[in-house]
């Protein structure tokens, strides 16, 4: 069953233009001029029940605008959409009982109140029977391990603790569709992984449909099975995450902190002048697909093309030569991934026969 259906959806904003100079300022005051900016342009997609979708793109691509239309906050300029069979901007009240949204930069917890009080307030808003509310709350408290935070004012919680409470608050009324807008923004590595695990568990155990936007490639790779890429308000790719990983998430960045000073081993020469000798100095000669991006004292940054070279042998080779104090493996920035997709699509369109 399709729980989200989007056909030709578009949203344009009318923006007032400022004129330069005194004369222009007076003219713009009494005879203002406007320009139209299309935030979302003619997008089409559908989402099946229980599906986990990553809706990704750079800043200003139209992700949040799309979510706001699908949750009924914004009216579209053109097109149509249905969520659980309801038109969001016309039947927002009825829809609100069946969906939930979590915005990473906007809290629904009352700042000075403990989460327990916010949960009680939300139970009243959603007309939850007290017995049902207590059972649901107990389930969420156990699943998200937030029992010790229930009586602590929200302002005193860490970001990771607060986000777990935010997710629990969104799920109190048992929504069928969950909209997540940057749910892991600002979280540390451990808190991010915890949030991803919770979202996956929710989908498996309750069949909740998840619509996720994120700038973190790890969220996309670990949480979702399908990805839609949007840029300049238009969808440029709709594909399984497995294909996205195979064709575009092809490199990893490895940051290491070593006990030894690598630059000292170079005989005092700046590593930038060693060119091809960087890899040999680090014990990485012969490794295909490994590029030494930066060496600064005790710090080393590498880029590993995972199509040519697994990460484990690279790290093992470094550990045989140096004592590693800290290690971090990360994905390339989402902006780079989107740019690569966009460039590939442009080339494909140019090569298509007329």
Secondary structure, DSSP 8 states (H G I E B T S, - for coil): -EEEEEEEEEEEEEEEE--SHHHHHHHHHHS-EEEEEEEEEEEEEEEETT-EEEEE-STTSSHHHHHHHHTTSS--SEEEEEETTB-TTTSHHHHHTTEEEEETTB--S-TTSBHHHHHHHHHHHTT--HHHHHHHHHHHHHHHT-GGGTTSBGGGS-HHHHHHHHHHHHHTT--SEEEEESTTTT--HHHHHHHHHHHHHHHHHH--EEEEE-S-HHHHHHH-SEEEEEETTEEEEEEEHHHHHHHT--EEEEEEEESS-TGGGGTT--GGGTTTHHHHHTT-TT-TTEEEEEEETTEEEEEEETTT--HHHHHHHHHHHS-EEEEEEEE--HHHHHHHHHHHHHHHHHHS--
